[in-house]
Amino acid sequence: MADDNTTMASRIADDIGERIISGALPPDAPLRQDHIAREFNSSHVPVREAFRQLEAQHLVVGVPRRGVRVAPLDANSVKEIAEMRAALEVVALRNAAPKLTPAHLAKIELALIEGDNAETLQEFEAANRAFHQALVAPCAMPRLLASLDGLQLANSRLVFAMARNAGWRPRSNQDHRLILQALRMRNLDQACSLLARHIQTIERLTVPVTG
């Protein structure tokens, strides 16, 4: 039964998470346990666990006397996500870089090419997530990688919000190319500096959008 609850909780968290990331569920929207349990034909136990997972991913917040709501998308939350990602992803890259093999570098390059060839925002953002995950995967630090996965999802939400406000068109990601180039040349300091700057760019781009 516990396994069934865990599976259902993951399914609910994935589904609600995608709705939040795409903007189908707007910031501060209430998430009612009984409504979600009814929608997924489940008990309240997996719904509560799904809420915990979504909170760890910075997608929902528990507000005293107001229940669980979609996390805000204001200037402060944008800054927090960018600062946390920039710090943690650089730590992960510093630990991953010595273990990067030609196969790892090829996987990073494939994600870069998929991003360049993306024709929709959804394809671009999937490739963007894949690039950042491939960059740090060899660090072999599971807690750090789990934190980064949550922050990356929160970051995807910012990208979709920007696109709704400013539109999106296919483009190549020069920052990704420069980071990969630095790693191929074994210039880790430069790669880390480029990565931190690249992540913090989203803060500057998003703040006017979120008001």
N, CA and C atoms as a LAMMPS dump frame, in Angstrom:
ITEM: TIMESTEP
0
ITEM: NUMBER OF ATOMS
633
ITEM: BOX BOUNDS ff ff ff
-5.0000000000000000e+02 5.0000000000000000e+02
-5.0000000000000000e+02 5.0000000000000000e+02
-5.0000000000000000e+02 5.0000000000000000e+02
ITEM: ATOMS id mol type element x y z
1 1 1 N 0.831 -1.208 0
2 1 2 C 0 0 0
3 1 3 C 0.864 1.256 0
4 2 1 N 1.977 1.186 0.808
5 2 2 C 2.873 2.344 0.871
6 2 3 C 3.455 2.648 -0.501
7 3 1 N 3.813 1.555 -1.234
8 3 2 C 4.368 1.749 -2.58
9 3 3 C 3.34 2.381 -3.51
10 4 1 N 2.074 1.939 -3.376
11 4 2 C 1.007 2.513 -4.195
12 4 3 C 0.853 4.001 -3.924
13 5 1 N 0.906 4.37 -2.63
14 5 2 C 0.8 5.781 -2.25
15 5 3 C 1.963 6.594 -2.811
16 6 1 N 3.168 6.006 -2.758
17 6 2 C 4.364 6.699 -3.262
18 6 3 C 4.254 6.929 -4.767
19 7 1 N 3.818 5.886 -5.487
20 7 2 C 3.651 6.001 -6.943
21 7 3 C 2.607 7.055 -7.285
22 8 1 N 1.474 7.028 -6.578
23 8 2 C 0.407 7.993 -6.821
24 8 3 C 0.881 9.409 -6.479
25 9 1 N 1.628 9.553 -5.383
26 9 2 C 2.134 10.877 -4.988
27 9 3 C 3.036 11.451 -6.075
28 10 1 N 3.905 10.614 -6.637
29 10 2 C 4.811 11.08 -7.705
30 10 3 C 4.014 11.484 -8.943
31 11 1 N 2.982 10.703 -9.244
32 11 2 C 2.151 11.011 -10.414
33 11 3 C 1.438 12.361 -10.228
34 12 1 N 0.881 12.559 -9.034
35 12 2 C 0.185 13.819 -8.743
36 12 3 C 1.172 14.982 -8.789
37 13 1 N 2.344 14.8 -8.153
38 13 2 C 3.347 15.875 -8.12
39 13 3 C 3.804 16.239 -9.533
40 14 1 N 4.029 15.234 -10.375
41 14 2 C 4.464 15.496 -11.759
42 14 3 C 3.395 16.268 -12.525
43 15 1 N 2.151 15.831 -12.376
44 15 2 C 1.052 16.447 -13.124
45 15 3 C 0.817 17.891 -12.681
46 16 1 N 0.706 18.104 -11.369
47 16 2 C 0.481 19.458 -10.845
48 16 3 C 1.7 20.337 -11.136
49 17 1 N 2.896 19.746 -11.015
50 17 2 C 4.12 20.497 -11.291
51 17 3 C 4.162 21.026 -12.715
52 18 1 N 3.77 20.184 -13.677
53 18 2 C 3.766 20.631 -15.073
54 18 3 C 2.745 21.745 -15.305
55 19 1 N 1.621 21.673 -14.606
56 19 2 C 0.614 22.734 -14.736
57 19 3 C 1.139 24.064 -14.186
58 20 1 N 1.9 23.97 -13.091
59 20 2 C 2.468 25.191 -12.504
60 20 3 C 3.536 25.764 -13.428
61 21 1 N 4.415 24.891 -13.936
62 21 2 C 5.514 25.337 -14.806
63 21 3 C 4.985 25.99 -16.081
64 22 1 N 3.926 25.402 -16.657
65 22 2 C 3.382 25.934 -17.917
66 22 3 C 2.55 27.191 -17.71
67 23 1 N 2.181 27.46 -16.446
68 23 2 C 1.348 28.638 -16.176
69 23 3 C -0.137 28.331 -16.151
70 24 1 N -0.51 27.055 -16.387
71 24 2 C -1.925 26.693 -16.332
72 24 3 C -2.478 26.934 -14.92
73 25 1 N -1.605 26.724 -13.913
74 25 2 C -1.96 27.099 -12.535
75 25 3 C -1.158 28.352 -12.196
76 26 1 N -1.809 29.503 -12.021
77 26 2 C -1.081 30.76 -11.826
78 26 3 C -0.52 30.918 -10.412
79 27 1 N 0.412 31.839 -10.216
80 27 2 C 0.954 32.103 -8.884
81 27 3 C -0.157 32.393 -7.877
82 28 1 N 0.003 31.842 -6.678
83 28 2 C -0.906 32.067 -5.546
84 28 3 C -2.241 31.328 -5.683
85 29 1 N -2.42 30.527 -6.734
86 29 2 C -3.662 29.749 -6.867
87 29 3 C -3.73 28.721 -5.734
88 30 1 N -4.899 28.577 -5.091
89 30 2 C -5.019 27.594 -4.003
90 30 3 C -5.036 26.172 -4.548
91 31 1 N -4.434 25.262 -3.817
92 31 2 C -4.454 23.841 -4.175
93 31 3 C -5.186 23.106 -3.053
94 32 1 N -6.399 22.649 -3.333
95 32 2 C -7.225 22.031 -2.297
96 32 3 C -7.055 20.51 -2.321
97 33 1 N -6.67 20.01 -1.145
98 33 2 C -6.388 18.582 -1.009
99 33 3 C -7.55 17.712 -1.477
100 34 1 N -8.79 18.074 -1.059
101 34 2 C -9.933 17.222 -1.402
102 34 3 C -10.222 17.249 -2.9
103 35 1 N -10.065 18.425 -3.542
104 35 2 C -10.303 18.516 -4.992
105 35 3 C -9.306 17.645 -5.759
106 36 1 N -8.027 17.723 -5.349
107 36 2 C -6.984 16.969 -6.064
108 36 3 C -7.157 15.469 -5.825
109 37 1 N -7.499 15.087 -4.595
110 37 2 C -7.735 13.661 -4.3
111 37 3 C -8.866 13.129 -5.174
112 38 1 N -9.914 13.954 -5.327
113 38 2 C -11.058 13.528 -6.151
114 38 3 C -10.635 13.405 -7.62
115 39 1 N -9.858 14.401 -8.11
116 39 2 C -9.432 14.373 -9.515
117 39 3 C -8.622 13.124 -9.84
118 40 1 N -7.745 12.732 -8.897
119 40 2 C -6.856 11.592 -9.16
120 40 3 C -7.402 10.289 -8.567
121 41 1 N -8.634 10.378 -8.02
122 41 2 C -9.266 9.19 -7.451
123 41 3 C -8.352 8.53 -6.42
124 42 1 N -7.83 9.344 -5.5
125 42 2 C -6.887 8.837 -4.504
126 42 3 C -7.317 9.281 -3.107
127 43 1 N -6.641 8.747 -2.096
128 43 2 C -6.858 9.214 -0.725
129 43 3 C -6.066 10.515 -0.518
130 44 1 N -6.184 11.087 0.677
131 44 2 C -5.468 12.339 0.953
132 44 3 C -3.982 12.11 1.218
133 45 1 N -3.602 10.875 1.562
134 45 2 C -2.193 10.6 1.919
135 45 3 C -1.237 10.918 0.766
136 46 1 N -1.445 10.367 -0.454
137 46 2 C -0.527 10.71 -1.548
138 46 3 C -0.592 12.178 -1.954
139 47 1 N -1.742 12.826 -1.758
140 47 2 C -1.833 14.255 -2.096
141 47 3 C -0.926 15.064 -1.171
142 48 1 N -0.954 14.733 0.132
143 48 2 C -0.075 15.441 1.084
144 48 3 C 1.388 15.215 0.737
145 49 1 N 1.736 13.985 0.343
146 49 2 C 3.121 13.687 -0.038
147 49 3 C 3.499 14.439 -1.319
148 50 1 N 2.556 14.52 -2.271
149 50 2 C 2.812 15.284 -3.512
150 50 3 C 3.07 16.745 -3.181
151 51 1 N 2.299 17.306 -2.247
152 51 2 C 2.516 18.697 -1.838
153 51 3 C 3.915 18.87 -1.26
154 52 1 N 4.381 17.887 -0.465
155 52 2 C 5.737 17.972 0.11
156 52 3 C 6.784 17.974 -1.004
157 53 1 N 6.583 17.118 -2.005
158 53 2 C 7.532 17.063 -3.133
159 53 3 C 7.549 18.392 -3.891
160 54 1 N 6.364 18.95 -4.129
161 54 2 C 6.272 20.208 -4.877
162 54 3 C 6.864 21.364 -4.076
163 55 1 N 6.744 21.306 -2.756
164 55 2 C 7.331 22.355 -1.913
165 55 3 C 8.858 22.281 -1.985
166 56 1 N 9.393 21.05 -1.987
167 56 2 C 10.85 20.875 -2.098
168 56 3 C 11.358 21.381 -3.441
169 57 1 N 10.492 21.376 -4.454
170 57 2 C 10.86 21.865 -5.793
171 57 3 C 10.57 23.36 -5.958
172 58 1 N 10.176 24.009 -4.868
173 58 2 C 9.927 25.471 -4.889
174 58 3 C 8.756 25.85 -5.803
175 59 1 N 7.822 24.914 -5.984
176 59 2 C 6.675 25.184 -6.863
177 59 3 C 5.407 25.517 -6.075
178 60 1 N 5.319 25.058 -4.831
179 60 2 C 4.188 25.424 -3.976
180 60 3 C 4.706 25.877 -2.622
181 61 1 N 3.844 26.588 -1.891
182 61 2 C 4.184 27.006 -0.53
183 61 3 C 2.999 26.718 0.382
184 62 1 N 3.317 26.348 1.614
185 62 2 C 2.274 26.195 2.626
186 62 3 C 2.142 27.499 3.383
187 63 1 N 0.955 28.081 3.349
188 63 2 C 0.73 29.376 3.993
189 63 3 C -0.186 29.183 5.198
190 64 1 N 0.247 29.595 6.406
191 64 2 C -0.601 29.423 7.585
192 64 3 C -2.002 30.007 7.358
193 65 1 N -3 29.225 7.704
194 65 2 C -4.425 29.592 7.614
195 65 3 C -4.922 29.776 6.179
196 66 1 N -4.032 29.628 5.204
197 66 2 C -4.471 29.752 3.806
198 66 3 C -4.238 28.46 3.025
199 67 1 N -3.61 27.484 3.662
200 67 2 C -3.383 26.206 3.001
201 67 3 C -2.229 26.251 2.007
202 68 1 N -2.224 25.287 1.098
203 68 2 C -1.147 25.166 0.105
204 68 3 C -1.527 25.962 -1.14
205 69 1 N -0.581 26.751 -1.624
206 69 2 C -0.842 27.589 -2.798
207 69 3 C 0.333 27.488 -3.765
208 70 1 N 0.091 27.828 -5.022
209 70 2 C 1.175 27.893 -6.005
210 70 3 C 2.156 28.987 -5.556
211 71 1 N 3.435 28.68 -5.631
212 71 2 C 4.457 29.63 -5.162
213 71 3 C 4.384 30.934 -5.956
214 72 1 N 4.683 32.057 -5.297
215 72 2 C 4.647 33.344 -5.998
216 72 3 C 5.74 33.422 -7.051
217 73 1 N 5.589 34.338 -7.97
218 73 2 C 6.588 34.547 -9.019
219 73 3 C 6.927 36.034 -9.018
220 74 1 N 7.459 36.483 -7.885
221 74 2 C 7.776 37.901 -7.751
222 74 3 C 9.287 38.099 -7.841
223 75 1 N 9.714 39.349 -7.78
224 75 2 C 11.137 39.667 -7.945
225 75 3 C 11.989 38.958 -6.893
226 76 1 N 11.471 38.859 -5.656
227 76 2 C 12.252 38.214 -4.594
228 76 3 C 12.453 36.732 -4.859
229 77 1 N 11.393 36.038 -5.308
230 77 2 C 11.54 34.597 -5.558
231 77 3 C 12.439 34.35 -6.764
232 78 1 N 12.36 35.21 -7.77
233 78 2 C 13.237 35.084 -8.947
234 78 3 C 14.7 35.227 -8.521
235 79 1 N 14.979 36.229 -7.702
236 79 2 C 16.351 36.472 -7.231
237 79 3 C 16.852 35.289 -6.405
238 80 1 N 15.971 34.767 -5.537
239 80 2 C 16.367 33.64 -4.687
240 80 3 C 16.711 32.407 -5.528
241 81 1 N 15.861 32.091 -6.499
242 81 2 C 16.104 30.919 -7.346
243 81 3 C 17.421 31.08 -8.116
244 82 1 N 17.633 32.269 -8.689
245 82 2 C 18.856 32.509 -9.471
246 82 3 C 20.1 32.404 -8.594
247 83 1 N 20.054 33.004 -7.401
248 83 2 C 21.217 32.975 -6.503
249 83 3 C 21.524 31.544 -6.045
250 84 1 N 20.465 30.8 -5.677
251 84 2 C 20.672 29.425 -5.213
252 84 3 C 21.217 28.548 -6.334
253 85 1 N 20.619 28.664 -7.525
254 85 2 C 21.093 27.847 -8.65
255 85 3 C 22.537 28.175 -9.002
256 86 1 N 22.857 29.475 -9.069
257 86 2 C 24.217 29.878 -9.45
258 86 3 C 25.238 29.3 -8.471
259 87 1 N 24.934 29.365 -7.179
260 87 2 C 25.876 28.857 -6.175
261 87 3 C 25.996 27.337 -6.228
262 88 1 N 24.844 26.647 -6.223
263 88 2 C 24.863 25.193 -6.126
264 88 3 C 25.326 24.51 -7.405
265 89 1 N 24.951 25.078 -8.563
266 89 2 C 25.35 24.427 -9.815
267 89 3 C 26.855 24.558 -10.038
268 90 1 N 27.434 25.664 -9.57
269 90 2 C 28.895 25.812 -9.678
270 90 3 C 29.594 24.791 -8.778
271 91 1 N 29.083 24.578 -7.565
272 91 2 C 29.652 23.549 -6.676
273 91 3 C 29.588 22.18 -7.364
274 92 1 N 28.428 21.886 -7.965
275 92 2 C 28.252 20.595 -8.643
276 92 3 C 29.209 20.459 -9.827
277 93 1 N 29.364 21.541 -10.601
278 93 2 C 30.253 21.483 -11.763
279 93 3 C 31.709 21.287 -11.334
280 94 1 N 32.118 21.956 -10.261
281 94 2 C 33.502 21.791 -9.783
282 94 3 C 33.778 20.344 -9.39
283 95 1 N 32.767 19.672 -8.845
284 95 2 C 32.936 18.266 -8.468
285 95 3 C 32.761 17.32 -9.646
286 96 1 N 31.994 17.757 -10.653
287 96 2 C 31.751 16.903 -11.823
288 96 3 C 32.904 16.965 -12.823
289 97 1 N 33.506 18.141 -12.969
290 97 2 C 34.493 18.375 -14.05
291 97 3 C 35.625 17.347 -14.098
292 98 1 N 36.24 16.986 -12.952
293 98 2 C 37.334 15.999 -13.031
294 98 3 C 36.877 14.634 -13.53
295 99 1 N 35.581 14.36 -13.473
296 99 2 C 35.05 13.043 -13.861
297 99 3 C 34.424 13.057 -15.252
298 100 1 N 34.463 14.208 -15.928
299 100 2 C 33.846 14.295 -17.253
300 100 3 C 34.648 13.48 -18.268
301 101 1 N 33.983 12.524 -18.911
302 101 2 C 34.613 11.702 -19.942
303 101 3 C 34.191 12.233 -21.312
304 102 1 N 34.806 11.762 -22.383
305 102 2 C 34.333 12.145 -23.724
306 102 3 C 32.847 11.833 -23.917
307 103 1 N 32.363 10.738 -23.321
308 103 2 C 30.942 10.384 -23.44
309 103 3 C 30.064 11.435 -22.745
310 104 1 N 30.51 11.908 -21.571
311 104 2 C 29.769 12.96 -20.872
312 104 3 C 29.727 14.234 -21.713
313 105 1 N 30.883 14.598 -22.271
314 105 2 C 30.946 15.829 -23.079
315 105 3 C 30.057 15.706 -24.32
316 106 1 N 29.994 14.5 -24.885
317 106 2 C 29.127 14.286 -26.06
318 106 3 C 27.657 14.445 -25.681
319 107 1 N 27.298 14.005 -24.482
320 107 2 C 25.912 14.134 -24.016
321 107 3 C 25.558 15.609 -23.799
322 108 1 N 26.502 16.371 -23.246
323 108 2 C 26.294 17.811 -23.047
324 108 3 C 26.11 18.494 -24.406
325 109 1 N 26.964 18.111 -25.378
326 109 2 C 26.882 18.718 -26.701
327 109 3 C 25.564 18.361 -27.403
328 110 1 N 25.097 17.131 -27.21
329 110 2 C 23.833 16.717 -27.82
330 110 3 C 22.678 17.59 -27.303
331 111 1 N 22.663 17.849 -25.986
332 111 2 C 21.612 18.704 -25.413
333 111 3 C 21.714 20.119 -25.976
334 112 1 N 22.941 20.585 -26.171
335 112 2 C 23.161 21.917 -26.754
336 112 3 C 22.591 21.984 -28.175
337 113 1 N 22.873 20.955 -28.977
338 113 2 C 22.387 20.904 -30.369
339 113 3 C 20.855 20.82 -30.399
340 114 1 N 20.294 20.009 -29.485
341 114 2 C 18.829 19.896 -29.43
342 114 3 C 18.198 21.238 -29.085
343 115 1 N 18.858 22.011 -28.221
344 115 2 C 18.377 23.347 -27.889
345 115 3 C 18.437 24.27 -29.091
346 116 1 N 19.536 24.194 -29.84
347 116 2 C 19.684 25.029 -31.042
348 116 3 C 18.624 24.7 -32.093
349 117 1 N 18.247 23.408 -32.163
350 117 2 C 17.296 22.965 -33.188
351 117 3 C 15.831 23.03 -32.733
352 118 1 N 15.607 23.433 -31.488
353 118 2 C 14.243 23.46 -30.957
354 118 3 C 13.364 24.427 -31.749
355 119 1 N 12.16 23.981 -32.051
356 119 2 C 11.215 24.826 -32.794
357 119 3 C 10.087 25.337 -31.914
358 120 1 N 9.966 24.788 -30.715
359 120 2 C 8.951 25.272 -29.778
360 120 3 C 9.621 25.557 -28.442
361 121 1 N 8.961 26.363 -27.633
362 121 2 C 9.494 26.669 -26.306
363 121 3 C 9.621 25.397 -25.476
364 122 1 N 8.642 24.478 -25.589
365 122 2 C 8.684 23.238 -24.815
366 122 3 C 9.92 22.418 -25.171
367 123 1 N 10.236 22.328 -26.481
368 123 2 C 11.433 21.584 -26.913
369 123 3 C 12.698 22.271 -26.403
370 124 1 N 12.71 23.595 -26.486
371 124 2 C 13.881 24.344 -26.041
372 124 3 C 14.12 24.145 -24.54
373 125 1 N 13.061 24.235 -23.759
374 125 2 C 13.22 24.136 -22.305
375 125 3 C 13.597 22.723 -21.884
376 126 1 N 13.077 21.704 -22.59
377 126 2 C 13.479 20.316 -22.299
378 126 3 C 14.969 20.139 -22.575
379 127 1 N 15.443 20.71 -23.672
380 127 2 C 16.868 20.624 -24.019
381 127 3 C 17.716 21.42 -23.021
382 128 1 N 17.191 22.549 -22.582
383 128 2 C 17.906 23.374 -21.602
384 128 3 C 18.076 22.614 -20.287
385 129 1 N 17.004 21.969 -19.845
386 129 2 C 17.086 21.163 -18.618
387 129 3 C 18.104 20.039 -18.8
388 130 1 N 18.053 19.382 -19.963
389 130 2 C 18.969 18.257 -20.233
390 130 3 C 20.42 18.73 -20.218
391 131 1 N 20.689 19.929 -20.774
392 131 2 C 22.051 20.471 -20.799
393 131 3 C 22.567 20.647 -19.374
394 132 1 N 21.785 21.31 -18.554
395 132 2 C 22.243 21.6 -17.186
396 132 3 C 22.372 20.328 -16.348
397 133 1 N 21.482 19.357 -16.579
398 133 2 C 21.591 18.093 -15.847
399 133 3 C 22.838 17.322 -16.28
400 134 1 N 23.111 17.294 -17.59
401 134 2 C 24.284 16.567 -18.102
402 134 3 C 25.584 17.202 -17.608
403 135 1 N 25.559 18.511 -17.441
404 135 2 C 26.739 19.261 -17.001
405 135 3 C 27.212 18.801 -15.627
406 136 1 N 26.272 18.5 -14.736
407 136 2 C 26.637 18.245 -13.337
408 136 3 C 26.438 16.797 -12.897
409 137 1 N 25.811 15.959 -13.738
410 137 2 C 25.489 14.579 -13.339
411 137 3 C 26.681 13.806 -12.769
412 138 1 N 27.912 13.93 -13.34
413 138 2 C 29.02 13.115 -12.834
414 138 3 C 29.499 13.497 -11.428
415 139 1 N 28.96 14.565 -10.832
416 139 2 C 29.446 14.979 -9.503
417 139 3 C 29.158 13.914 -8.454
418 140 1 N 28.16 13.04 -8.712
419 140 2 C 27.833 11.936 -7.795
420 140 3 C 27.521 12.439 -6.387
421 141 1 N 26.747 13.517 -6.313
422 141 2 C 26.299 14.073 -5.024
423 141 3 C 24.763 14.118 -5.059
424 142 1 N 24.106 13.028 -4.672
425 142 2 C 22.662 12.897 -4.89
426 142 3 C 21.811 13.988 -4.235
427 143 1 N 22.181 14.43 -3.036
428 143 2 C 21.381 15.482 -2.379
429 143 3 C 21.476 16.786 -3.15
430 144 1 N 22.683 17.092 -3.584
431 144 2 C 22.902 18.326 -4.356
432 144 3 C 22.142 18.263 -5.681
433 145 1 N 22.211 17.123 -6.35
434 145 2 C 21.521 16.978 -7.638
435 145 3 C 20.007 17.063 -7.466
436 146 1 N 19.475 16.507 -6.365
437 146 2 C 18.027 16.592 -6.112
438 146 3 C 17.619 18.052 -5.899
439 147 1 N 18.439 18.807 -5.158
440 147 2 C 18.148 20.233 -4.95
441 147 3 C 18.173 20.982 -6.278
442 148 1 N 19.157 20.669 -7.114
443 148 2 C 19.269 21.346 -8.406
444 148 3 C 18.106 21.002 -9.329
445 149 1 N 17.623 19.757 -9.272
446 149 2 C 16.466 19.385 -10.094
447 149 3 C 15.258 20.25 -9.74
448 150 1 N 15.037 20.443 -8.427
449 150 2 C 13.925 21.29 -7.991
450 150 3 C 14.086 22.727 -8.444
451 151 1 N 15.297 23.249 -8.309
452 151 2 C 15.56 24.635 -8.725
453 151 3 C 15.43 24.783 -10.237
454 152 1 N 15.822 23.748 -10.982
455 152 2 C 15.715 23.806 -12.438
456 152 3 C 14.251 23.854 -12.877
457 153 1 N 13.389 23.112 -12.174
458 153 2 C 11.958 23.163 -12.488
459 153 3 C 11.395 24.557 -12.205
460 154 1 N 11.812 25.13 -11.072
461 154 2 C 11.367 26.495 -10.75
462 154 3 C 11.862 27.467 -11.817
463 155 1 N 13.074 27.227 -12.295
464 155 2 C 13.652 28.06 -13.347
465 155 3 C 12.856 27.918 -14.659
466 156 1 N 12.438 26.688 -14.979
467 156 2 C 11.64 26.464 -16.192
468 156 3 C 10.358 27.288 -16.14
469 157 1 N 9.793 27.374 -14.945
470 157 2 C 8.574 28.16 -14.771
471 157 3 C 8.826 29.625 -15.129
472 158 1 N 9.993 30.144 -14.763
473 158 2 C 10.331 31.534 -15.1
474 158 3 C 10.45 31.706 -16.612
475 159 1 N 11.055 30.722 -17.265
476 159 2 C 11.231 30.789 -18.718
477 159 3 C 9.87 30.832 -19.425
478 160 1 N 8.935 29.975 -18.982
479 160 2 C 7.598 29.978 -19.584
480 160 3 C 6.879 31.297 -19.316
481 161 1 N 7.061 31.844 -18.114
482 161 2 C 6.423 33.129 -17.784
483 161 3 C 6.961 34.239 -18.675
484 162 1 N 8.28 34.246 -18.906
485 162 2 C 8.877 35.257 -19.792
486 162 3 C 8.326 35.127 -21.202
487 163 1 N 8.206 33.887 -21.657
488 163 2 C 7.739 33.662 -23.033
489 163 3 C 6.304 34.137 -23.211
490 164 1 N 5.475 33.921 -22.185
491 164 2 C 4.083 34.382 -22.284
492 164 3 C 4.026 35.907 -22.391
493 165 1 N 4.958 36.573 -21.73
494 165 2 C 4.937 38.035 -21.721
495 165 3 C 5.659 38.645 -22.923
496 166 1 N 6.735 38.009 -23.349
497 166 2 C 7.581 38.638 -24.373
498 166 3 C 7.648 37.846 -25.668
499 167 1 N 7.006 36.671 -25.708
500 167 2 C 7.105 35.838 -26.903
501 167 3 C 8.403 35.038 -26.894
502 168 1 N 8.494 34.053 -27.757
503 168 2 C 9.699 33.232 -27.84
504 168 3 C 9.964 32.922 -29.291
505 169 1 N 11.227 32.94 -29.656
506 169 2 C 11.582 32.516 -31.017
507 169 3 C 12.837 31.645 -30.944
508 170 1 N 12.976 30.701 -31.855
509 170 2 C 14.152 29.815 -31.829
510 170 3 C 15.441 30.625 -31.892
511 171 1 N 16.424 30.197 -31.108
512 171 2 C 17.72 30.876 -31.129
513 171 3 C 18.773 29.925 -30.564
514 172 1 N 20.021 30.151 -30.901
515 172 2 C 21.081 29.316 -30.34
516 172 3 C 21.482 29.891 -28.981
517 173 1 N 22.002 29.025 -28.118
518 173 2 C 22.384 29.461 -26.783
519 173 3 C 23.907 29.595 -26.731
520 174 1 N 24.384 30.812 -26.941
521 174 2 C 25.816 31.055 -26.989
522 174 3 C 26.489 30.747 -25.649
523 175 1 N 25.804 31.035 -24.542
524 175 2 C 26.374 30.746 -23.218
525 175 3 C 26.683 29.262 -23.073
526 176 1 N 25.746 28.407 -23.484
527 176 2 C 25.954 26.963 -23.385
528 176 3 C 27.187 26.554 -24.191
529 177 1 N 27.325 27.143 -25.376
530 177 2 C 28.457 26.802 -26.245
531 177 3 C 29.788 27.185 -25.595
532 178 1 N 29.816 28.361 -24.965
533 178 2 C 31.053 28.837 -24.327
534 178 3 C 31.412 27.996 -23.1
535 179 1 N 30.392 27.564 -22.354
536 179 2 C 30.64 26.713 -21.182
537 179 3 C 31.254 25.382 -21.63
538 180 1 N 30.673 24.777 -22.665
539 180 2 C 31.188 23.503 -23.167
540 180 3 C 32.613 23.67 -23.698
541 181 1 N 32.846 24.762 -24.399
542 181 2 C 34.186 25.04 -24.944
543 181 3 C 35.222 25.135 -23.817
544 182 1 N 34.872 25.825 -22.74
545 182 2 C 35.784 25.964 -21.604
546 182 3 C 36.068 24.606 -20.964
547 183 1 N 35.049 23.754 -20.87
548 183 2 C 35.245 22.418 -20.283
549 183 3 C 36.147 21.564 -21.165
550 184 1 N 35.963 21.664 -22.481
551 184 2 C 36.823 20.895 -23.408
552 184 3 C 38.288 21.335 -23.29
553 185 1 N 38.477 22.613 -22.978
554 185 2 C 39.85 23.137 -22.837
555 185 3 C 40.38 22.963 -21.411
556 186 1 N 39.598 22.274 -20.561
557 186 2 C 39.97 22.035 -19.16
558 186 3 C 40.162 23.336 -18.39
559 187 1 N 39.425 24.355 -18.778
560 187 2 C 39.492 25.633 -18.065
561 187 3 C 38.273 25.714 -17.143
562 188 1 N 38.399 25.073 -15.973
563 188 2 C 37.257 24.942 -15.077
564 188 3 C 36.832 26.288 -14.488
565 189 1 N 37.805 27.133 -14.128
566 189 2 C 37.443 28.438 -13.544
567 189 3 C 36.587 29.249 -14.517
568 190 1 N 36.983 29.229 -15.785
569 190 2 C 36.218 29.979 -16.781
570 190 3 C 34.817 29.367 -16.959
571 191 1 N 34.748 28.038 -16.995
572 191 2 C 33.449 27.364 -17.154
573 191 3 C 32.52 27.719 -15.995
574 192 1 N 33.056 27.73 -14.775
575 192 2 C 32.243 28.05 -13.594
576 192 3 C 31.785 29.508 -13.62
577 193 1 N 32.672 30.391 -14.035
578 193 2 C 32.334 31.816 -14.118
579 193 3 C 31.236 32.049 -15.159
580 194 1 N 31.374 31.397 -16.312
581 194 2 C 30.365 31.505 -17.372
582 194 3 C 29.02 30.943 -16.917
583 195 1 N 29.07 29.82 -16.2
584 195 2 C 27.838 29.176 -15.742
585 195 3 C 27.097 30.08 -14.752
586 196 1 N 27.818 30.631 -13.784
587 196 2 C 27.179 31.505 -12.784
588 196 3 C 26.551 32.724 -13.46
589 197 1 N 27.288 33.317 -14.398
590 197 2 C 26.765 34.502 -15.095
591 197 3 C 25.528 34.144 -15.923
592 198 1 N 25.589 32.987 -16.576
593 198 2 C 24.479 32.516 -17.413
594 198 3 C 23.209 32.334 -16.581
595 199 1 N 23.338 31.701 -15.411
596 199 2 C 22.171 31.451 -14.563
597 199 3 C 21.6 32.759 -14.033
598 200 1 N 22.475 33.678 -13.646
599 200 2 C 21.995 34.94 -13.069
600 200 3 C 21.362 35.858 -14.112
601 201 1 N 21.605 35.588 -15.386
602 201 2 C 20.974 36.366 -16.458
603 201 3 C 19.457 36.285 -16.373
604 202 1 N 18.944 35.117 -15.967
605 202 2 C 17.483 34.957 -15.937
606 202 3 C 16.848 35.925 -14.959
607 203 1 N 17.587 36.235 -13.885
608 203 2 C 17.05 37.189 -12.905
609 203 3 C 16.844 38.554 -13.561
610 204 1 N 17.832 39.008 -14.308
611 204 2 C 17.731 40.327 -14.955
612 204 3 C 16.616 40.336 -16.009
613 205 1 N 16.447 39.208 -16.703
614 205 2 C 15.426 39.138 -17.751
615 205 3 C 14.021 39.06 -17.19
616 206 1 N 13.885 38.429 -16.009
617 206 2 C 12.554 38.115 -15.519
618 206 3 C 11.96 39.171 -14.616
619 207 1 N 12.78 39.913 -13.905
620 207 2 C 12.235 40.849 -12.921
621 207 3 C 11.208 41.818 -13.502
622 208 1 N 11.447 42.424 -14.686
623 208 2 C 10.415 43.31 -15.233
624 208 3 C 9.108 42.579 -15.554
625 209 1 N 9.217 41.304 -15.937
626 209 2 C 8.043 40.513 -16.312
627 209 3 C 7.166 40.247 -15.102
628 210 1 N 7.815 39.949 -13.945
629 210 2 C 7.046 39.549 -12.774
630 210 3 C 6.501 40.761 -12.019
631 211 1 N 7.067 41.924 -12.282
632 211 2 C 6.578 43.113 -11.62
633 211 3 C 6.864 43.068 -10.151
